[in-house]
Amino acid sequence: MLHYLARYTHRVAISNHRLLSVSAAEVCFRWKDYAHHSKQRTMILASEEFLRRFLQHVLPRGFPRIRYFGFLANRRRAHMLPLCRDLLHQAAPTDTPFIATPTLGKCPRCHGPMYLVERLSAAQLFFAQRKEAYLLDSS
């Protein structure tokens, strides 16, 4: 499992040792064909196509690099999560009305209790900051 995850979590799209030759016109590199017992193969691509494919692996700022796998993989999640809940004898989560609960901290400005209102993903925070910066620049 660790070998599988390592391919997706903390590596760049292609490492230097896999590059066999690079010229202005084309790039030749080595890759593993996992569909055919991890056989080593070589591929030659035009420089523009190589850069296009490489840049598809560059994430926007603020996005995490971790992919879901196993029972959380996109293709299997709808089927596997209910099965996991059944095997663990856990009920499916229900949509409960929002109840604000105080956190341990106090507001640095008014010193009143702070309440958890919503959890935001990294992407939501990134776009909220960009929107705020845009609004400040336009005024």
N, CA, C and O atoms as CSV, one atom per row, in Angstrom:
chain,resi,resn,atom,element,x,y,z
A,1,MET,N,N,0.826,-1.185,0.000
A,1,MET,CA,C,0.000,0.000,0.000
A,1,MET,C,C,0.873,1.253,0.000
A,1,MET,O,O,0.554,2.225,-0.685
A,2,LEU,N,N,1.961,1.246,0.751
A,2,LEU,CA,C,2.824,2.422,0.794
A,2,LEU,C,C,3.433,2.740,-0.567
A,2,LEU,O,O,3.560,3.909,-0.932
A,3,HIS,N,N,3.811,1.705,-1.321
A,3,HIS,CA,C,4.365,1.943,-2.653
A,3,HIS,C,C,3.318,2.585,-3.550
A,3,HIS,O,O,3.634,3.481,-4.333
A,4,TYR,N,N,2.079,2.136,-3.443
A,4,TYR,CA,C,1.005,2.706,-4.245
A,4,TYR,C,C,0.794,4.176,-3.886
A,4,TYR,O,O,0.722,5.027,-4.773
A,5,LEU,N,N,0.695,4.475,-2.603
A,5,LEU,CA,C,0.454,5.847,-2.162
A,5,LEU,C,C,1.608,6.771,-2.492
A,5,LEU,O,O,1.396,7.934,-2.836
A,6,ALA,N,N,2.824,6.268,-2.393
A,6,ALA,CA,C,3.999,7.106,-2.645
A,6,ALA,C,C,4.006,7.650,-4.066
A,6,ALA,O,O,4.553,8.727,-4.306
A,7,ARG,N,N,3.417,6.936,-5.003
A,7,ARG,CA,C,3.377,7.415,-6.389
A,7,ARG,C,C,2.537,8.672,-6.517
A,7,ARG,O,O,2.706,9.422,-7.478
A,8,TYR,N,N,1.633,8.926,-5.575
A,8,TYR,CA,C,0.683,10.011,-5.730
A,8,TYR,C,C,0.807,11.139,-4.713
A,8,TYR,O,O,0.277,12.224,-4.950
A,9,THR,N,N,1.475,10.927,-3.611
A,9,THR,CA,C,1.384,11.922,-2.551
A,9,THR,C,C,2.513,12.941,-2.544
A,9,THR,O,O,2.238,14.141,-2.530
A,10,HIS,N,N,3.755,12.519,-2.552
A,10,HIS,CA,C,4.850,13.463,-2.343
A,10,HIS,C,C,5.892,13.433,-3.444
A,10,HIS,O,O,7.061,13.729,-3.198
A,11,ARG,N,N,5.497,13.090,-4.620
A,11,ARG,CA,C,6.434,13.077,-5.739
A,11,ARG,C,C,6.049,14.123,-6.761
A,11,ARG,O,O,4.897,14.546,-6.846
A,12,VAL,N,N,7.047,14.531,-7.538
A,12,VAL,CA,C,6.755,15.400,-8.677
A,12,VAL,C,C,6.236,14.527,-9.805
A,12,VAL,O,O,6.304,13.300,-9.722
A,13,ALA,N,N,5.719,15.144,-10.856
A,13,ALA,CA,C,5.130,14.389,-11.954
A,13,ALA,C,C,6.147,13.465,-12.615
A,13,ALA,O,O,5.807,12.340,-12.984
A,14,ILE,N,N,7.390,13.923,-12.771
A,14,ILE,CA,C,8.444,13.078,-13.343
A,14,ILE,C,C,9.758,13.523,-12.725
A,14,ILE,O,O,10.032,14.721,-12.642
A,15,SER,N,N,10.566,12.577,-12.295
A,15,SER,CA,C,11.849,12.927,-11.687
A,15,SER,C,C,12.954,12.894,-12.742
A,15,SER,O,O,12.816,12.260,-13.788
A,16,ASN,N,N,14.042,13.584,-12.449
A,16,ASN,CA,C,15.131,13.764,-13.416
A,16,ASN,C,C,15.729,12.443,-13.892
A,16,ASN,O,O,16.125,12.336,-15.052
A,17,HIS,N,N,15.802,11.436,-13.021
A,17,HIS,CA,C,16.455,10.183,-13.430
A,17,HIS,C,C,15.662,9.432,-14.501
A,17,HIS,O,O,16.199,8.529,-15.142
A,18,ARG,N,N,14.394,9.794,-14.703
A,18,ARG,CA,C,13.599,9.136,-15.740
A,18,ARG,C,C,13.754,9.810,-17.109
A,18,ARG,O,O,13.356,9.245,-18.128
A,19,LEU,N,N,14.328,11.009,-17.128
A,19,LEU,CA,C,14.549,11.701,-18.399
A,19,LEU,C,C,15.771,11.095,-19.090
A,19,LEU,O,O,16.860,11.068,-18.517
A,20,LEU,N,N,15.594,10.620,-20.295
A,20,LEU,CA,C,16.695,9.999,-21.036
A,20,LEU,C,C,17.381,10.992,-21.957
A,20,LEU,O,O,18.607,10.995,-22.059
A,21,SER,N,N,16.609,11.831,-22.628
A,21,SER,CA,C,17.198,12.878,-23.472
A,21,SER,C,C,16.200,14.017,-23.610
A,21,SER,O,O,14.985,13.822,-23.629
A,22,VAL,N,N,16.769,15.220,-23.707
A,22,VAL,CA,C,15.947,16.423,-23.841
A,22,VAL,C,C,16.569,17.290,-24.920
A,22,VAL,O,O,17.765,17.578,-24.880
A,23,SER,N,N,15.760,17.706,-25.883
A,23,SER,CA,C,16.219,18.647,-26.901
A,23,SER,C,C,15.130,19.692,-27.079
A,23,SER,O,O,14.072,19.608,-26.456
A,24,ALA,N,N,15.390,20.676,-27.930
A,24,ALA,CA,C,14.397,21.720,-28.165
A,24,ALA,C,C,13.152,21.148,-28.833
A,24,ALA,O,O,12.059,21.695,-28.681
A,25,ALA,N,N,13.307,20.057,-29.568
A,25,ALA,CA,C,12.188,19.500,-30.325
A,25,ALA,C,C,11.428,18.412,-29.584
A,25,ALA,O,O,10.209,18.315,-29.718
A,26,GLU,N,N,12.142,17.570,-28.783
A,26,GLU,CA,C,11.465,16.434,-28.160
A,26,GLU,C,C,12.111,16.037,-26.840
A,26,GLU,O,O,13.244,16.406,-26.534
A,27,VAL,N,N,11.341,15.265,-26.069
A,27,VAL,CA,C,11.786,14.753,-24.772
A,27,VAL,C,C,11.567,13.251,-24.777
A,27,VAL,O,O,10.489,12.768,-25.123
A,28,CYS,N,N,12.609,12.515,-24.387
A,28,CYS,CA,C,12.525,11.064,-24.279
A,28,CYS,C,C,12.642,10.707,-22.798
A,28,CYS,O,O,13.566,11.158,-22.120
A,29,PHE,N,N,11.708,9.900,-22.298
A,29,PHE,CA,C,11.732,9.532,-20.881
A,29,PHE,C,C,11.267,8.096,-20.700
A,29,PHE,O,O,10.651,7.499,-21.583
A,30,ARG,N,N,11.586,7.561,-19.518
A,30,ARG,CA,C,11.236,6.194,-19.154
A,30,ARG,C,C,9.994,6.241,-18.267
A,30,ARG,O,O,9.847,7.144,-17.444
A,31,TRP,N,N,9.100,5.262,-18.440
A,31,TRP,CA,C,7.906,5.174,-17.605
A,31,TRP,C,C,7.576,3.713,-17.333
A,31,TRP,O,O,8.008,2.820,-18.062
A,32,LYS,N,N,6.799,3.479,-16.265
A,32,LYS,CA,C,6.406,2.123,-15.883
A,32,LYS,C,C,5.001,1.856,-16.372
A,32,LYS,O,O,4.085,2.633,-16.103
A,33,ASP,N,N,4.829,0.769,-17.085
A,33,ASP,CA,C,3.516,0.364,-17.577
A,33,ASP,C,C,2.897,-0.581,-16.542
A,33,ASP,O,O,3.123,-1.790,-16.583
A,34,TYR,N,N,2.115,-0.018,-15.616
A,34,TYR,CA,C,1.529,-0.808,-14.537
A,34,TYR,C,C,0.488,-1.800,-15.059
A,34,TYR,O,O,0.193,-2.790,-14.390
A,35,ALA,N,N,-0.059,-1.553,-16.221
A,35,ALA,CA,C,-1.044,-2.472,-16.785
A,35,ALA,C,C,-0.394,-3.759,-17.289
A,35,ALA,O,O,-1.073,-4.773,-17.456
A,36,HIS,N,N,0.923,-3.723,-17.532
A,36,HIS,CA,C,1.642,-4.889,-18.040
A,36,HIS,C,C,2.794,-5.260,-17.098
A,36,HIS,O,O,3.953,-5.310,-17.510
A,37,HIS,N,N,2.462,-5.518,-15.838
A,37,HIS,CA,C,3.406,-6.014,-14.830
A,37,HIS,C,C,4.574,-5.056,-14.603
A,37,HIS,O,O,5.713,-5.501,-14.461
A,38,SER,N,N,4.312,-3.761,-14.568
A,38,SER,CA,C,5.306,-2.731,-14.270
A,38,SER,C,C,6.501,-2.755,-15.220
A,38,SER,O,O,7.625,-2.463,-14.812
A,39,LYS,N,N,6.266,-3.093,-16.450
A,39,LYS,CA,C,7.337,-3.157,-17.442
A,39,LYS,C,C,7.839,-1.742,-17.754
A,39,LYS,O,O,7.045,-0.818,-17.932
A,40,GLN,N,N,9.174,-1.585,-17.819
A,40,GLN,CA,C,9.777,-0.298,-18.153
A,40,GLN,C,C,9.619,-0.033,-19.647
A,40,GLN,O,O,9.926,-0.896,-20.469
A,41,ARG,N,N,9.149,1.138,-19.993
A,41,ARG,CA,C,8.991,1.519,-21.393
A,41,ARG,C,C,9.561,2.915,-21.593
A,41,ARG,O,O,9.746,3.657,-20.629
A,42,THR,N,N,9.838,3.273,-22.841
A,42,THR,CA,C,10.286,4.629,-23.144
A,42,THR,C,C,9.257,5.292,-24.046
A,42,THR,O,O,8.542,4.637,-24.805
A,43,MET,N,N,9.206,6.614,-23.936
A,43,MET,CA,C,8.276,7.389,-24.757
A,43,MET,C,C,8.995,8.642,-25.225
A,43,MET,O,O,9.763,9.245,-24.475
A,44,ILE,N,N,8.747,9.027,-26.452
A,44,ILE,CA,C,9.297,10.256,-27.009
A,44,ILE,C,C,8.112,11.158,-27.333
A,44,ILE,O,O,7.199,10.775,-28.065
A,45,LEU,N,N,8.146,12.365,-26.772
A,45,LEU,CA,C,7.079,13.334,-27.006
A,45,LEU,C,C,7.672,14.634,-27.519
A,45,LEU,O,O,8.821,14.962,-27.222
A,46,ALA,N,N,6.893,15.366,-28.283
A,46,ALA,CA,C,7.297,16.718,-28.665
A,46,ALA,C,C,7.394,17.555,-27.392
A,46,ALA,O,O,6.648,17.327,-26.439
A,47,SER,N,N,8.298,18.509,-27.375
A,47,SER,CA,C,8.529,19.312,-26.172
A,47,SER,C,C,7.244,19.971,-25.675
A,47,SER,O,O,6.982,19.993,-24.472
A,48,GLU,N,N,6.449,20.504,-26.590
A,48,GLU,CA,C,5.213,21.171,-26.193
A,48,GLU,C,C,4.242,20.185,-25.531
A,48,GLU,O,O,3.604,20.516,-24.531
A,49,GLU,N,N,4.134,18.981,-26.090
A,49,GLU,CA,C,3.232,17.974,-25.521
A,49,GLU,C,C,3.728,17.512,-24.153
A,49,GLU,O,O,2.932,17.301,-23.239
A,50,PHE,N,N,5.054,17.354,-24.014
A,50,PHE,CA,C,5.616,16.964,-22.723
A,50,PHE,C,C,5.287,18.029,-21.679
A,50,PHE,O,O,4.854,17.694,-20.576
A,51,LEU,N,N,5.484,19.303,-22.009
A,51,LEU,CA,C,5.182,20.382,-21.058
A,51,LEU,C,C,3.685,20.436,-20.746
A,51,LEU,O,O,3.306,20.668,-19.598
A,52,ARG,N,N,2.839,20.229,-21.743
A,52,ARG,CA,C,1.399,20.225,-21.505
A,52,ARG,C,C,1.016,19.134,-20.511
A,52,ARG,O,O,0.249,19.375,-19.579
A,53,ARG,N,N,1.552,17.943,-20.714
A,53,ARG,CA,C,1.241,16.832,-19.799
A,53,ARG,C,C,1.828,17.068,-18.413
A,53,ARG,O,O,1.190,16.758,-17.407
A,54,PHE,N,N,3.035,17.614,-18.356
A,54,PHE,CA,C,3.666,17.883,-17.070
A,54,PHE,C,C,2.850,18.910,-16.278
A,54,PHE,O,O,2.630,18.737,-15.079
A,55,LEU,N,N,2.407,19.965,-16.941
A,55,LEU,CA,C,1.674,21.025,-16.247
A,55,LEU,C,C,0.291,20.588,-15.788
A,55,LEU,O,O,-0.309,21.248,-14.940
A,56,GLN,N,N,-0.226,19.493,-16.326
A,56,GLN,CA,C,-1.492,18.970,-15.828
A,56,GLN,C,C,-1.344,18.421,-14.411
A,56,GLN,O,O,-2.342,18.242,-13.713
A,57,HIS,N,N,-0.119,18.152,-13.981
A,57,HIS,CA,C,0.134,17.613,-12.647
A,57,HIS,C,C,0.482,18.693,-11.632
A,57,HIS,O,O,0.693,18.380,-10.460
A,58,VAL,N,N,0.547,19.951,-12.048
A,58,VAL,CA,C,0.862,21.044,-11.136
A,58,VAL,C,C,-0.445,21.545,-10.536
A,58,VAL,O,O,-1.356,21.950,-11.258
A,59,LEU,N,N,-0.529,21.514,-9.220
A,59,LEU,CA,C,-1.754,21.921,-8.539
A,59,LEU,C,C,-1.759,23.423,-8.290
A,59,LEU,O,O,-0.701,24.017,-8.082
A,60,PRO,N,N,-2.926,24.041,-8.307
A,60,PRO,CA,C,-3.012,25.452,-7.926
A,60,PRO,C,C,-2.602,25.628,-6.475
A,60,PRO,O,O,-2.704,24.697,-5.677
A,61,ARG,N,N,-2.145,26.811,-6.140
A,61,ARG,CA,C,-1.711,27.095,-4.776
A,61,ARG,C,C,-2.865,26.854,-3.800
A,61,ARG,O,O,-3.997,27.268,-4.051
A,62,GLY,N,N,-2.571,26.190,-2.700
A,62,GLY,CA,C,-3.583,25.938,-1.687
A,62,GLY,C,C,-4.282,24.595,-1.801
A,62,GLY,O,O,-5.027,24.212,-0.899
A,63,PHE,N,N,-4.056,23.870,-2.899
A,63,PHE,CA,C,-4.683,22.561,-3.063
A,63,PHE,C,C,-3.771,21.483,-2.489
A,63,PHE,O,O,-2.561,21.519,-2.713
A,64,PRO,N,N,-4.331,20.522,-1.750
A,64,PRO,CA,C,-3.487,19.441,-1.221
A,64,PRO,C,C,-3.160,18.415,-2.302
A,64,PRO,O,O,-3.897,18.276,-3.278
A,65,ARG,N,N,-2.050,17.697,-2.122
A,65,ARG,CA,C,-1.635,16.698,-3.100
A,65,ARG,C,C,-2.140,15.298,-2.786
A,65,ARG,O,O,-1.896,14.381,-3.570
A,66,ILE,N,N,-2.812,15.104,-1.707
A,66,ILE,CA,C,-3.239,13.771,-1.301
A,66,ILE,C,C,-4.478,13.360,-2.102
A,66,ILE,O,O,-5.430,14.132,-2.224
A,67,ARG,N,N,-4.459,12.155,-2.638
A,67,ARG,CA,C,-5.606,11.599,-3.358
A,67,ARG,C,C,-6.285,10.573,-2.468
A,67,ARG,O,O,-5.641,9.939,-1.631
A,68,TYR,N,N,-7.578,10.415,-2.651
A,68,TYR,CA,C,-8.276,9.365,-1.924
A,68,TYR,C,C,-8.034,8.029,-2.600
A,68,TYR,O,O,-7.910,7.956,-3.822
A,69,PHE,N,N,-7.969,6.982,-1.809
A,69,PHE,CA,C,-7.697,5.652,-2.335
A,69,PHE,C,C,-8.532,4.651,-1.552
A,69,PHE,O,O,-9.172,4.995,-0.558
A,70,GLY,N,N,-8.514,3.416,-2.014
A,70,GLY,CA,C,-9.207,2.342,-1.295
A,70,GLY,C,C,-10.701,2.597,-1.223
A,70,GLY,O,O,-11.324,2.902,-2.240
A,71,PHE,N,N,-11.290,2.475,-0.031
A,71,PHE,CA,C,-12.731,2.628,0.091
A,71,PHE,C,C,-13.179,4.073,-0.070
A,71,PHE,O,O,-14.378,4.322,-0.197
A,72,LEU,N,N,-12.254,5.042,-0.070
A,72,LEU,CA,C,-12.611,6.437,-0.292
A,72,LEU,C,C,-12.373,6.888,-1.727
A,72,LEU,O,O,-12.628,8.048,-2.049
A,73,ALA,N,N,-11.895,6.010,-2.593
A,73,ALA,CA,C,-11.673,6.362,-3.995
A,73,ALA,C,C,-12.998,6.748,-4.646
A,73,ALA,O,O,-14.043,6.188,-4.314
A,74,ASN,N,N,-12.954,7.694,-5.561
A,74,ASN,CA,C,-14.192,8.211,-6.164
A,74,ASN,C,C,-15.059,7.120,-6.764
A,74,ASN,O,O,-16.280,7.150,-6.608
A,75,ARG,N,N,-14.456,6.159,-7.444
A,75,ARG,CA,C,-15.237,5.119,-8.122
A,75,ARG,C,C,-15.932,4.179,-7.140
A,75,ARG,O,O,-16.954,3.580,-7.473
A,76,ARG,N,N,-15.381,4.047,-5.929
A,76,ARG,CA,C,-15.879,3.027,-5.015
A,76,ARG,C,C,-16.601,3.596,-3.804
A,76,ARG,O,O,-17.261,2.849,-3.081
A,77,ARG,N,N,-16.495,4.880,-3.567
A,77,ARG,CA,C,-16.991,5.476,-2.331
A,77,ARG,C,C,-18.481,5.219,-2.113
A,77,ARG,O,O,-18.880,4.856,-1.006
A,78,ALA,N,N,-19.305,5.398,-3.129
A,78,ALA,CA,C,-20.763,5.249,-2.971
A,78,ALA,C,C,-21.136,3.833,-2.554
A,78,ALA,O,O,-22.106,3.644,-1.819
A,79,HIS,N,N,-20.386,2.840,-3.007
A,79,HIS,CA,C,-20.682,1.446,-2.667
A,79,HIS,C,C,-19.989,1.034,-1.364
A,79,HIS,O,O,-20.583,0.345,-0.535
A,80,MET,N,N,-18.736,1.457,-1.186
A,80,MET,CA,C,-17.934,0.944,-0.079
A,80,MET,C,C,-18.230,1.607,1.269
A,80,MET,O,O,-18.171,0.932,2.297
A,81,LEU,N,N,-18.545,2.902,1.297
A,81,LEU,CA,C,-18.811,3.551,2.583
A,81,LEU,C,C,-20.008,2.940,3.302
A,81,LEU,O,O,-19.906,2.657,4.496
A,82,PRO,N,N,-21.144,2.723,2.627
A,82,PRO,CA,C,-22.251,2.046,3.334
A,82,PRO,C,C,-21.868,0.642,3.811
A,82,PRO,O,O,-22.276,0.216,4.892
A,83,LEU,N,N,-21.085,-0.072,3.003
A,83,LEU,CA,C,-20.638,-1.406,3.411
A,83,LEU,C,C,-19.762,-1.320,4.661
A,83,LEU,O,O,-19.915,-2.124,5.581
A,84,CYS,N,N,-18.846,-0.351,4.698
A,84,CYS,CA,C,-17.991,-0.164,5.886
A,84,CYS,C,C,-18.831,0.169,7.111
A,84,CYS,O,O,-18.581,-0.345,8.201
A,85,ARG,N,N,-19.831,1.031,6.927
A,85,ARG,CA,C,-20.699,1.379,8.059
A,85,ARG,C,C,-21.464,0.152,8.564
A,85,ARG,O,O,-21.608,-0.040,9.771
A,86,ASP,N,N,-21.951,-0.672,7.637
A,86,ASP,CA,C,-22.657,-1.894,8.033
A,86,ASP,C,C,-21.748,-2.827,8.813
A,86,ASP,O,O,-22.146,-3.365,9.846
A,87,LEU,N,N,-20.527,-3.021,8.324
A,87,LEU,CA,C,-19.596,-3.928,8.993
A,87,LEU,C,C,-19.171,-3.412,10.363
A,87,LEU,O,O,-18.880,-4.196,11.267
A,88,LEU,N,N,-19.139,-2.091,10.510
A,88,LEU,CA,C,-18.768,-1.494,11.801
A,88,LEU,C,C,-19.978,-1.212,12.694
A,88,LEU,O,O,-19.844,-0.701,13.805
A,89,HIS,N,N,-21.162,-1.559,12.181
A,89,HIS,CA,C,-22.405,-1.333,12.925
A,89,HIS,C,C,-22.577,0.138,13.293
A,89,HIS,O,O,-22.942,0.471,14.421
A,90,GLN,N,N,-22.307,1.013,12.324
A,90,GLN,CA,C,-22.450,2.453,12.514
A,90,GLN,C,C,-23.586,2.963,11.642
A,90,GLN,O,O,-23.757,2.516,10.507
A,91,ALA,N,N,-24.350,3.887,12.169
A,91,ALA,CA,C,-25.435,4.491,11.393
A,91,ALA,C,C,-24.849,5.532,10.446
A,91,ALA,O,O,-23.820,6.142,10.735
A,92,ALA,N,N,-25.508,5.723,9.327
A,92,ALA,CA,C,-25.079,6.758,8.379
A,92,ALA,C,C,-25.286,8.126,9.014
A,92,ALA,O,O,-26.231,8.314,9.781
A,93,PRO,N,N,-24.414,9.083,8.706
A,93,PRO,CA,C,-24.595,10.412,9.300
A,93,PRO,C,C,-25.897,11.039,8.813
A,93,PRO,O,O,-26.292,10.866,7.660
A,94,THR,N,N,-26.548,11.761,9.701
A,94,THR,CA,C,-27.797,12.431,9.350
A,94,THR,C,C,-27.542,13.926,9.309
A,94,THR,O,O,-26.637,14.433,9.972
A,95,ASP,N,N,-28.342,14.620,8.531
A,95,ASP,CA,C,-28.235,16.073,8.495
A,95,ASP,C,C,-28.910,16.626,9.736
A,95,ASP,O,O,-30.137,16.670,9.822
A,96,THR,N,N,-28.107,17.044,10.687
A,96,THR,CA,C,-28.636,17.602,11.926
A,96,THR,C,C,-28.654,19.115,11.804
A,96,THR,O,O,-27.827,19.685,11.093
A,97,PRO,N,N,-29.576,19.771,12.480
A,97,PRO,CA,C,-29.584,21.233,12.437
A,97,PRO,C,C,-28.284,21.767,13.037
A,97,PRO,O,O,-27.723,21.180,13.962
A,98,PHE,N,N,-27.823,22.882,12.496
A,98,PHE,CA,C,-26.568,23.471,12.952
A,98,PHE,C,C,-26.717,24.020,14.356
A,98,PHE,O,O,-27.625,24.800,14.642
A,99,ILE,N,N,-25.821,23.607,15.221
A,99,ILE,CA,C,-25.790,24.122,16.586
A,99,ILE,C,C,-24.382,24.631,16.825
A,99,ILE,O,O,-23.425,23.858,16.818
A,100,ALA,N,N,-24.257,25.935,17.038
A,100,ALA,CA,C,-22.943,26.521,17.275
A,100,ALA,C,C,-22.466,26.146,18.669
A,100,ALA,O,O,-23.201,26.278,19.648
A,101,THR,N,N,-21.243,25.682,18.743
A,101,THR,CA,C,-20.665,25.327,20.042
A,101,THR,C,C,-19.437,26.182,20.274
A,101,THR,O,O,-18.657,26.412,19.349
A,102,PRO,N,N,-19.256,26.651,21.487
A,102,PRO,CA,C,-18.085,27.495,21.734
A,102,PRO,C,C,-16.799,26.675,21.635
A,102,PRO,O,O,-16.770,25.496,21.987
A,103,THR,N,N,-15.752,27.312,21.156
A,103,THR,CA,C,-14.454,26.662,21.111
A,103,THR,C,C,-13.702,27.011,22.380
A,103,THR,O,O,-14.231,27.698,23.254
A,104,LEU,N,N,-12.496,26.548,22.480
A,104,LEU,CA,C,-11.711,26.803,23.680
A,104,LEU,C,C,-11.182,28.230,23.731
A,104,LEU,O,O,-10.856,28.733,24.806
A,105,GLY,N,N,-11.095,28.884,22.579
A,105,GLY,CA,C,-10.477,30.205,22.539
A,105,GLY,C,C,-11.450,31.347,22.696
A,105,GLY,O,O,-12.669,31.179,22.685
A,106,LYS,N,N,-10.855,32.523,22.844
A,106,LYS,CA,C,-11.633,33.754,22.930
A,106,LYS,C,C,-11.214,34.654,21.782
A,106,LYS,O,O,-10.092,34.563,21.285
A,107,CYS,N,N,-12.110,35.511,21.372
A,107,CYS,CA,C,-11.847,36.430,20.280
A,107,CYS,C,C,-10.718,37.387,20.682
A,107,CYS,O,O,-10.767,37.980,21.760
A,108,PRO,N,N,-9.700,37.542,19.821
A,108,PRO,CA,C,-8.604,38.446,20.176
A,108,PRO,C,C,-9.031,39.915,20.200
A,108,PRO,O,O,-8.352,40.744,20.806
A,109,ARG,N,N,-10.137,40.241,19.554
A,109,ARG,CA,C,-10.573,41.646,19.502
A,109,ARG,C,C,-11.482,41.986,20.692
A,109,ARG,O,O,-11.212,42.940,21.423
A,110,CYS,N,N,-12.560,41.207,20.889
A,110,CYS,CA,C,-13.537,41.553,21.940
A,110,CYS,C,C,-13.417,40.658,23.170
A,110,CYS,O,O,-14.057,40.930,24.186
A,111,HIS,N,N,-12.614,39.600,23.101
A,111,HIS,CA,C,-12.387,38.648,24.188
A,111,HIS,C,C,-13.631,37.853,24.564
A,111,HIS,O,O,-13.694,37.282,25.652
A,112,GLY,N,N,-14.612,37.811,23.685
A,112,GLY,CA,C,-15.790,36.985,23.898
A,112,GLY,C,C,-15.520,35.575,23.389
A,112,GLY,O,O,-14.512,35.363,22.715
A,113,PRO,N,N,-16.374,34.611,23.681
A,113,PRO,CA,C,-16.147,33.242,23.208
A,113,PRO,C,C,-16.311,33.156,21.691
A,113,PRO,O,O,-17.200,33.785,21.116
A,114,MET,N,N,-15.456,32.382,21.060
A,114,MET,CA,C,-15.554,32.174,19.617
A,114,MET,C,C,-16.351,30.907,19.363
A,114,MET,O,O,-16.237,29.933,20.108
A,115,TYR,N,N,-17.167,30.922,18.296
A,115,TYR,CA,C,-18.007,29.795,17.933
A,115,TYR,C,C,-17.596,29.258,16.570
A,115,TYR,O,O,-17.299,30.020,15.651
A,116,LEU,N,N,-17.582,27.954,16.456
A,116,LEU,CA,C,-17.307,27.320,15.172
A,116,LEU,C,C,-18.559,27.426,14.319
A,116,LEU,O,O,-19.602,26.870,14.662
A,117,VAL,N,N,-18.452,28.142,13.208
A,117,VAL,CA,C,-19.596,28.352,12.335
A,117,VAL,C,C,-19.517,27.432,11.137
A,117,VAL,O,O,-20.523,26.845,10.739
A,118,GLU,N,N,-18.316,27.295,10.544
A,118,GLU,CA,C,-18.170,26.486,9.344
A,118,GLU,C,C,-16.705,26.111,9.182
A,118,GLU,O,O,-15.813,26.894,9.506
A,119,ARG,N,N,-16.466,24.911,8.680
A,119,ARG,CA,C,-15.115,24.485,8.325
A,119,ARG,C,C,-14.956,24.652,6.825
A,119,ARG,O,O,-15.813,24.224,6.052
A,120,LEU,N,N,-13.851,25.277,6.410
A,120,LEU,CA,C,-13.597,25.505,4.998
A,120,LEU,C,C,-12.445,24.645,4.529
A,120,LEU,O,O,-11.497,24.397,5.274
A,121,SER,N,N,-12.532,24.190,3.286
A,121,SER,CA,C,-11.430,23.443,2.691
A,121,SER,C,C,-10.346,24.428,2.281
A,121,SER,O,O,-10.569,25.638,2.283
A,122,ALA,N,N,-9.172,23.914,1.928
A,122,ALA,CA,C,-8.078,24.764,1.485
A,122,ALA,C,C,-8.482,25.552,0.241
A,122,ALA,O,O,-8.132,26.724,0.106
A,123,ALA,N,N,-9.216,24.911,-0.666
A,123,ALA,CA,C,-9.651,25.589,-1.891
A,123,ALA,C,C,-10.614,26.729,-1.561
A,123,ALA,O,O,-10.519,27.807,-2.146
A,124,GLN,N,N,-11.534,26.499,-0.631
A,124,GLN,CA,C,-12.483,27.543,-0.262
A,124,GLN,C,C,-11.762,28.728,0.376
A,124,GLN,O,O,-12.103,29.879,0.103
A,125,LEU,N,N,-10.768,28.455,1.223
A,125,LEU,CA,C,-9.995,29.532,1.828
A,125,LEU,C,C,-9.232,30.318,0.775
A,125,LEU,O,O,-9.186,31.547,0.819
A,126,PHE,N,N,-8.636,29.608,-0.169
A,126,PHE,CA,C,-7.862,30.248,-1.228
A,126,PHE,C,C,-8.746,31.191,-2.041
A,126,PHE,O,O,-8.373,32.339,-2.283
A,127,PHE,N,N,-9.919,30.709,-2.464
A,127,PHE,CA,C,-10.790,31.551,-3.278
A,127,PHE,C,C,-11.396,32.689,-2.459
A,127,PHE,O,O,-11.635,33.770,-2.998
A,128,ALA,N,N,-11.648,32.470,-1.183
A,128,ALA,CA,C,-12.160,33.546,-0.331
A,128,ALA,C,C,-11.110,34.641,-0.185
A,128,ALA,O,O,-11.450,35.824,-0.210
A,129,GLN,N,N,-9.842,34.270,-0.034
A,129,GLN,CA,C,-8.771,35.264,0.070
A,129,GLN,C,C,-8.620,36.033,-1.229
A,129,GLN,O,O,-8.421,37.248,-1.215
A,130,ARG,N,N,-8.714,35.326,-2.367
A,130,ARG,CA,C,-8.608,35.999,-3.661
A,130,ARG,C,C,-9.765,36.978,-3.851
A,130,ARG,O,O,-9.564,38.088,-4.343
A,131,LYS,N,N,-10.975,36.572,-3.464
A,131,LYS,CA,C,-12.139,37.438,-3.603
A,131,LYS,C,C,-11.989,38.667,-2.721
A,131,LYS,O,O,-12.302,39.781,-3.143
A,132,GLU,N,N,-11.506,38.467,-1.487
A,132,GLU,CA,C,-11.308,39.581,-0.565
A,132,GLU,C,C,-10.257,40.551,-1.098
A,132,GLU,O,O,-10.434,41.767,-1.024
A,133,ALA,N,N,-9.150,40.005,-1.641
A,133,ALA,CA,C,-8.102,40.847,-2.208
A,133,ALA,C,C,-8.635,41.628,-3.407
A,133,ALA,O,O,-8.301,42.800,-3.579
A,134,TYR,N,N,-9.460,40.989,-4.236
A,134,TYR,CA,C,-10.043,41.648,-5.398
A,134,TYR,C,C,-10.955,42.787,-4.966
A,134,TYR,O,O,-10.923,43.873,-5.545
A,135,LEU,N,N,-11.768,42.532,-3.946
A,135,LEU,CA,C,-12.682,43.568,-3.464
A,135,LEU,C,C,-11.915,44.744,-2.876
A,135,LEU,O,O,-12.313,45.894,-3.062
A,136,LEU,N,N,-10.821,44.471,-2.166
A,136,LEU,CA,C,-10.010,45.544,-1.600
A,136,LEU,C,C,-9.315,46.352,-2.695
A,136,LEU,O,O,-9.206,47.574,-2.586
A,137,ASP,N,N,-8.843,45.680,-3.752
A,137,ASP,CA,C,-8.167,46.364,-4.847
A,137,ASP,C,C,-9.125,47.223,-5.662
A,137,ASP,O,O,-8.742,48.285,-6.154
A,138,SER,N,N,-10.366,46.774,-5.809
A,138,SER,CA,C,-11.324,47.491,-6.663
A,138,SER,C,C,-11.948,48.681,-5.959
A,138,SER,O,O,-12.548,49.529,-6.620
A,139,SER,N,N,-11.828,48.774,-4.644
A,139,SER,CA,C,-12.460,49.896,-3.939
A,139,SER,C,C,-11.509,51.057,-3.757
A,139,SER,O,O,-11.886,52.079,-3.183
